[in-house]
């Protein structure tokens, strides 16, 4: 994870590891506060083409590290962004 300093730079230029095992995902995107709680969320399409949402507590921790399945049938898409 790379956090912005809100001035065009990064607060952690080397990045911070926030998990592992992401290799099974076809696509990963961070759309910002997707679920409306103003906390950063991450969406990923897994190897079974399910769209999973990973929510955070705003302090660098996952609320549900398994990710909630929010949609299925993403095998029709080559790219998700």
mmCIF file of the C-alpha atoms, coordinates in Angstrom:
data_MODEL
# 
_entry.id   MODEL 
# 
loop_
_atom_site.group_PDB 
_atom_site.id 
_atom_site.type_symbol 
_atom_site.label_atom_id 
_atom_site.label_alt_id 
_atom_site.label_comp_id 
_atom_site.label_asym_id 
_atom_site.label_entity_id 
_atom_site.label_seq_id 
_atom_site.pdbx_PDB_ins_code 
_atom_site.Cartn_x 
_atom_site.Cartn_y 
_atom_site.Cartn_z 
_atom_site.occupancy 
_atom_site.B_iso_or_equiv 
_atom_site.pdbx_formal_charge 
_atom_site.auth_seq_id 
_atom_site.auth_comp_id 
_atom_site.auth_asym_id 
_atom_site.auth_atom_id 
_atom_site.pdbx_PDB_model_num 
ATOM 1  C CA . UNK A 1 1  ? 0.000   0.000   0.000   1.00 0.00 ? 1  UNK A CA 1 
ATOM 2  C CA . UNK A 1 2  ? 1.289   3.436   -0.889  1.00 0.00 ? 2  UNK A CA 1 
ATOM 3  C CA . UNK A 1 3  ? -0.186  6.325   1.086   1.00 0.00 ? 3  UNK A CA 1 
ATOM 4  C CA . UNK A 1 4  ? -0.306  9.841   -0.326  1.00 0.00 ? 4  UNK A CA 1 
ATOM 5  C CA . UNK A 1 5  ? 0.954   12.935  1.461   1.00 0.00 ? 5  UNK A CA 1 
ATOM 6  C CA . UNK A 1 6  ? -1.820  14.924  -0.302  1.00 0.00 ? 6  UNK A CA 1 
ATOM 7  C CA . UNK A 1 7  ? 0.851   17.078  -1.959  1.00 0.00 ? 7  UNK A CA 1 
ATOM 8  C CA . UNK A 1 8  ? 1.712   14.835  -4.926  1.00 0.00 ? 8  UNK A CA 1 
ATOM 9  C CA . UNK A 1 9  ? 4.074   12.526  -3.050  1.00 0.00 ? 9  UNK A CA 1 
ATOM 10 C CA . UNK A 1 10 ? 4.054   9.463   -0.825  1.00 0.00 ? 10 UNK A CA 1 
ATOM 11 C CA . UNK A 1 11 ? 4.329   9.157   2.962   1.00 0.00 ? 11 UNK A CA 1 
ATOM 12 C CA . UNK A 1 12 ? 5.835   5.677   2.501   1.00 0.00 ? 12 UNK A CA 1 
ATOM 13 C CA . UNK A 1 13 ? 7.746   5.552   -0.838  1.00 0.00 ? 13 UNK A CA 1 
ATOM 14 C CA . UNK A 1 14 ? 8.765   1.913   -0.243  1.00 0.00 ? 14 UNK A CA 1 
ATOM 15 C CA . UNK A 1 15 ? 5.159   0.861   0.393   1.00 0.00 ? 15 UNK A CA 1 
ATOM 16 C CA . UNK A 1 16 ? 3.648   -1.071  3.290   1.00 0.00 ? 16 UNK A CA 1 
ATOM 17 C CA . UNK A 1 17 ? 2.722   -4.744  2.970   1.00 0.00 ? 17 UNK A CA 1 
ATOM 18 C CA . UNK A 1 18 ? -0.975  -5.120  3.769   1.00 0.00 ? 18 UNK A CA 1 
ATOM 19 C CA . UNK A 1 19 ? -1.455  -8.791  2.998   1.00 0.00 ? 19 UNK A CA 1 
ATOM 20 C CA . UNK A 1 20 ? -0.269  -11.741 0.977   1.00 0.00 ? 20 UNK A CA 1 
ATOM 21 C CA . UNK A 1 21 ? -1.751  -14.358 -1.323  1.00 0.00 ? 21 UNK A CA 1 
ATOM 22 C CA . UNK A 1 22 ? -3.124  -11.875 -3.853  1.00 0.00 ? 22 UNK A CA 1 
ATOM 23 C CA . UNK A 1 23 ? -1.774  -13.974 -6.766  1.00 0.00 ? 23 UNK A CA 1 
ATOM 24 C CA . UNK A 1 24 ? -5.108  -15.791 -7.136  1.00 0.00 ? 24 UNK A CA 1 
ATOM 25 C CA . UNK A 1 25 ? -6.873  -12.593 -8.136  1.00 0.00 ? 25 UNK A CA 1 
ATOM 26 C CA . UNK A 1 26 ? -7.552  -11.725 -11.767 1.00 0.00 ? 26 UNK A CA 1 
ATOM 27 C CA . UNK A 1 27 ? -7.928  -7.994  -10.984 1.00 0.00 ? 27 UNK A CA 1 
ATOM 28 C CA . UNK A 1 28 ? -7.537  -5.738  -7.966  1.00 0.00 ? 28 UNK A CA 1 
ATOM 29 C CA . UNK A 1 29 ? -8.714  -2.124  -7.719  1.00 0.00 ? 29 UNK A CA 1 
ATOM 30 C CA . UNK A 1 30 ? -8.913  0.404   -4.887  1.00 0.00 ? 30 UNK A CA 1 
ATOM 31 C CA . UNK A 1 31 ? -11.862 2.684   -5.651  1.00 0.00 ? 31 UNK A CA 1 
ATOM 32 C CA . UNK A 1 32 ? -11.655 4.652   -2.397  1.00 0.00 ? 32 UNK A CA 1 
ATOM 33 C CA . UNK A 1 33 ? -14.593 4.488   0.020   1.00 0.00 ? 33 UNK A CA 1 
ATOM 34 C CA . UNK A 1 34 ? -16.752 2.079   -2.000  1.00 0.00 ? 34 UNK A CA 1 
ATOM 35 C CA . UNK A 1 35 ? -19.242 1.132   0.737   1.00 0.00 ? 35 UNK A CA 1 
ATOM 36 C CA . UNK A 1 36 ? -19.931 4.706   1.878   1.00 0.00 ? 36 UNK A CA 1 
ATOM 37 C CA . UNK A 1 37 ? -18.127 4.678   5.248   1.00 0.00 ? 37 UNK A CA 1 
ATOM 38 C CA . UNK A 1 38 ? -15.334 7.056   4.063   1.00 0.00 ? 38 UNK A CA 1 
ATOM 39 C CA . UNK A 1 39 ? -12.702 4.351   4.665   1.00 0.00 ? 39 UNK A CA 1 
ATOM 40 C CA . UNK A 1 40 ? -10.498 2.932   1.898   1.00 0.00 ? 40 UNK A CA 1 
ATOM 41 C CA . UNK A 1 41 ? -11.853 -0.277  0.367   1.00 0.00 ? 41 UNK A CA 1 
ATOM 42 C CA . UNK A 1 42 ? -10.385 -2.749  -2.094  1.00 0.00 ? 42 UNK A CA 1 
ATOM 43 C CA . UNK A 1 43 ? -12.209 -4.805  -4.723  1.00 0.00 ? 43 UNK A CA 1 
ATOM 44 C CA . UNK A 1 44 ? -10.802 -7.962  -6.264  1.00 0.00 ? 44 UNK A CA 1 
ATOM 45 C CA . UNK A 1 45 ? -11.966 -10.529 -8.805  1.00 0.00 ? 45 UNK A CA 1 
ATOM 46 C CA . UNK A 1 46 ? -10.911 -13.941 -7.487  1.00 0.00 ? 46 UNK A CA 1 
ATOM 47 C CA . UNK A 1 47 ? -10.055 -17.098 -9.474  1.00 0.00 ? 47 UNK A CA 1 
ATOM 48 C CA . UNK A 1 48 ? -13.747 -18.133 -9.395  1.00 0.00 ? 48 UNK A CA 1 
ATOM 49 C CA . UNK A 1 49 ? -14.680 -14.770 -10.976 1.00 0.00 ? 49 UNK A CA 1 
ATOM 50 C CA . UNK A 1 50 ? -16.401 -13.481 -7.856  1.00 0.00 ? 50 UNK A CA 1 
ATOM 51 C CA . UNK A 1 51 ? -16.053 -9.789  -7.026  1.00 0.00 ? 51 UNK A CA 1 
ATOM 52 C CA . UNK A 1 52 ? -14.956 -9.474  -3.390  1.00 0.00 ? 52 UNK A CA 1 
ATOM 53 C CA . UNK A 1 53 ? -14.913 -6.313  -1.296  1.00 0.00 ? 53 UNK A CA 1 
ATOM 54 C CA . UNK A 1 54 ? -12.309 -5.827  1.415   1.00 0.00 ? 54 UNK A CA 1 
ATOM 55 C CA . UNK A 1 55 ? -13.131 -3.063  3.889   1.00 0.00 ? 55 UNK A CA 1 
ATOM 56 C CA . UNK A 1 56 ? -10.759 -1.378  6.327   1.00 0.00 ? 56 UNK A CA 1 
ATOM 57 C CA . UNK A 1 57 ? -11.107 0.262   9.705   1.00 0.00 ? 57 UNK A CA 1 
ATOM 58 C CA . UNK A 1 58 ? -9.170  3.354   8.592   1.00 0.00 ? 58 UNK A CA 1 
ATOM 59 C CA . UNK A 1 59 ? -6.171  2.321   10.705  1.00 0.00 ? 59 UNK A CA 1 
ATOM 60 C CA . UNK A 1 60 ? -4.559  -0.109  8.282   1.00 0.00 ? 60 UNK A CA 1 
ATOM 61 C CA . UNK A 1 61 ? -6.534  -3.181  9.338   1.00 0.00 ? 61 UNK A CA 1 
ATOM 62 C CA . UNK A 1 62 ? -8.978  -5.297  7.358   1.00 0.00 ? 62 UNK A CA 1 
ATOM 63 C CA . UNK A 1 63 ? -12.468 -5.617  8.826   1.00 0.00 ? 63 UNK A CA 1 
ATOM 64 C CA . UNK A 1 64 ? -13.024 -8.916  6.981   1.00 0.00 ? 64 UNK A CA 1 
ATOM 65 C CA . UNK A 1 65 ? -9.761  -10.362 5.691   1.00 0.00 ? 65 UNK A CA 1 
ATOM 66 C CA . UNK A 1 66 ? -11.644 -12.977 3.610   1.00 0.00 ? 66 UNK A CA 1 
ATOM 67 C CA . UNK A 1 67 ? -13.511 -10.339 1.643   1.00 0.00 ? 67 UNK A CA 1 
ATOM 68 C CA . UNK A 1 68 ? -17.260 -10.214 1.186   1.00 0.00 ? 68 UNK A CA 1 
ATOM 69 C CA . UNK A 1 69 ? -18.549 -11.570 -2.142  1.00 0.00 ? 69 UNK A CA 1 
ATOM 70 C CA . UNK A 1 70 ? -20.600 -8.726  -3.627  1.00 0.00 ? 70 UNK A CA 1 
ATOM 71 C CA . UNK A 1 71 ? -21.088 -10.038 -7.164  1.00 0.00 ? 71 UNK A CA 1 
ATOM 72 C CA . UNK A 1 72 ? -20.464 -13.080 -9.376  1.00 0.00 ? 72 UNK A CA 1 
ATOM 73 C CA . UNK A 1 73 ? -19.987 -13.755 -13.074 1.00 0.00 ? 73 UNK A CA 1 
ATOM 74 C CA . UNK A 1 74 ? -16.952 -11.546 -13.673 1.00 0.00 ? 74 UNK A CA 1 
ATOM 75 C CA . UNK A 1 75 ? -15.466 -14.049 -16.148 1.00 0.00 ? 75 UNK A CA 1 
ATOM 76 C CA . UNK A 1 76 ? -16.878 -11.953 -19.009 1.00 0.00 ? 76 UNK A CA 1 
ATOM 77 C CA . UNK A 1 77 ? -14.452 -9.111  -18.272 1.00 0.00 ? 77 UNK A CA 1 
ATOM 78 C CA . UNK A 1 78 ? -10.797 -9.004  -19.334 1.00 0.00 ? 78 UNK A CA 1 
ATOM 79 C CA . UNK A 1 79 ? -9.994  -5.928  -17.276 1.00 0.00 ? 79 UNK A CA 1 
ATOM 80 C CA . UNK A 1 80 ? -11.561 -4.308  -14.237 1.00 0.00 ? 80 UNK A CA 1 
ATOM 81 C CA . UNK A 1 81 ? -10.510 -0.784  -13.219 1.00 0.00 ? 81 UNK A CA 1 
# 
